[in-house]
Amino acid sequence: MHAHPRVARRPIGALPPFLPVLPAPSVLLALPVLMLLVAGCATDGPTASPAGTISDPAPAPADTARDELAALAAAARDRHLTARYTLSGTDGPTRDITVTSANDGSWRVDVPGGALGGTADIALVATPDGLFQCGLPSAGRPEPASCVRLGDRDDAVPHQLDPRVQHPFTDWLEVLTDRRTALSVSTATAPPGVPGSCYVVESTAASLNPPLDVGIYCFQPDGTPTFVKAALGTLTLAGTPGPAPDTVALAGPVVTGEPLGSQSPQSSDQPSPETS
């Protein structure tokens, strides 16, 4: 007879090896508490944005060109000098414009051919006593120099008397520094031989009386205007600016009378055409 193999016997009361071991009663009691803690941690995290909600946009970058031009224009307002500019691109020949910005804030701009259809030379002068137009001895006006008061020093030159070339050195500088003015500014390449930084200035608002001419404006770092190309023509700095005087003087005595108009006497004396 064959002997039967011996079968290992399990101790009485032992569980089968394939049955899971149940946790102790204390562990079972702790499970609900753990679940509540996990749920609480989940609700403490950042709340998701509702569907379709758009977060606040990032601030737009600063208009660097506008800031640079405003800083240069502010420096130009504080720049006191005597300088000569060539004026070209107008109906007449190229002319030399003299600009004087005195230390006391007064200024003078001499404009050859600035009146009487280009035949008379004038100077626009602003002093603490007011704004003046001075007629200078010239081919169209051989009389000695004399001045007529146009108004207070901060008043605008009347449109019919305005040669416009004084604006880039006076009131337009204030416009360029005012960020509230509706302007678009971008950098531009400086024309050959023109020092400084140049900017294209355009208006972003339709107006019958724009605050300044759109065009190209160039300045040196110290605020010296070096180039302007606009509706008034092209102004280009000629030579190195000289020192500024303490104040500017009128070209002649103040007289009572009418200022010199921009039109030639012949055109202003012609009768208007009769209408049928």
Stockholm file with secondary structure:
# STOCKHOLM 1.0

chainA/1-276         MHAHPRVARRPIGALPPFLPVLPAPSVLLALPVLMLLVAGCATDGPTASPAGTISDPAPAPADTARDELAALAAAARDRHLTARYTLSGTDGPTRDITVTSANDGSWRVDVPGGALGGTADIALVATPDGLFQCGLPSAGRPEPASCVRLGDRDDAVPHQLDPRVQHPFTDWLEVLTDRRTALSVSTATAPPGVPGSCYVVESTAASLNPPLDVGIYCFQPDGTPTFVKAALGTLTLAGTPGPAPDTVALAGPVVTGEPLGSQSPQSSDQPSPETS
#=GR chainA/1-276 SS CCCCCCCCCCCTTCCCTTSCCCCCHHHHHHHHHHHHHHHHHHHHSCCCCCTTCCCCCCCCCCCHHHHHHHHHHHHHHTCCEEEEEEEESSSSCCEEEEEEECTTSCEEEEEEEEEGGGTEEEEEEEETTEEEEEEECBTTBCSCCEEEEEESTTSCCCGGGCCCTTGGGTHHHHHHHCTTSCEEEEEECCCTTCCSEEEEEEESSCCSSCSSCCEEEEECTTSCEEEEEETTEEEEECSCCBCCCSSCCCSSCBCSSCCCCSSCHHHHHSCCCCCC
#=GC SS_cons         CCCCCCCCCCCTTCCCTTSCCCCCHHHHHHHHHHHHHHHHHHHHSCCCCCTTCCCCCCCCCCCHHHHHHHHHHHHHHTCCEEEEEEEESSSSCCEEEEEEECTTSCEEEEEEEEEGGGTEEEEEEEETTEEEEEEECBTTBCSCCEEEEEESTTSCCCGGGCCCTTGGGTHHHHHHHCTTSCEEEEEECCCTTCCSEEEEEEESSCCSSCSSCCEEEEECTTSCEEEEEETTEEEEECSCCBCCCSSCCCSSCBCSSCCCCSSCHHHHHSCCCCCC
//
